[in-house]
Amino acid sequence: MIVLLFFLFHCSTYKEFTQNLDVYETEILKYQVKTVWPIILSFLGNYKIKQADEVSGIIETDWIDYTLESNLIDVLDINNSFQLSKIRYSLKLTPEYALSGKEQTRVSLKILRLSKKNFIPGLKSEPSDGVLEKVFFYRIKRMIFLQSKFEVKAPTE
């Protein structure tokens, strides 16, 4: 009986199980992959890239220290400040075609988070709140817009 109660209360819940699934935030950009790829690489240029394969469309960064930013975000929650926090960007770029036949790019992004708030050893996986993903897509769209606006075109004769 005690063993049964132990497993009931200490096994992972359905909510914890679903948080670990590969759920990506996805947006479709109305530009070709060859336009979007270098912009995403330049956006991630400050971070160490673990994998970048243009043929398969996969980009993944190494773990990035995010402790300072996490503590700034949770500034009002003094008792639960982060001792260590890390994130990792994982992206998939896939070419698609609109009904008009024009190529566009599906960008799928997952930001993995690990954090440690107390003195128990080990890092705990945390679900994303979606804010970093939305900021990422906003910045990528803005960088593409600025590049297209200030792009120098060759003079035509």
C-alpha positions, 0 to 999 in steps of 0.5 A, a space after each residue: 500500500 505504501 509503495 502504491 502511494 509513493 508511486 501515485 504521488 512521486 511519478 510525473 504527472 500528465 502536465 509534466 509529461 506533455 511539457 517535455 514533448 517536442 513542441 515548436 513555435 512556428 511562423 511562416 515567413 514570406 521569404 525564401 530559405 536562402 534569405 532567412 538562413 543568413 539572417 538567423 545565423 547573424 542573429 545567433 552570431 553571439 552564441 556558440 553554434 552547436 549545429 548548423 546544416 543548411 541542407 536539412 535546415 537545422 540550427 542549434 546553439 550550445 547551452 547559453 548562460 541565462 542566469 542574469 536575465 532570469 533573475 532580472 525577470 523574477 526580480 520581485 520573487 526574491 526567495 526563488 532567485 535562480 542560481 543557474 539558468 541556461 537556454 538553448 535555441 533549436 530551429 528548423 527551417 523548411 521551404 514551403 510553397 504558397 498557393 500562388 507558387 511563391 516559396 516561403 519559409 516555415 521557421 520552427 523554434 524551440 527554446 529549451 530551458 534548464 534552471 536551478 533555484 535551490 541547493 538540490 544538485 542538478 538542473 530542472 527542465 522548465 517549460 517556456 512562457 513563449 515570450 522569448 520565442 515571440 521576441 525572436 520572431 519579431 527580431 527576425 522579421 524586423 531584420 529581414 525588413 531592414 535588409 530588404 529596405 536598405 538592400 543596394 540594388 545593381 543599377 539597370 541599364 
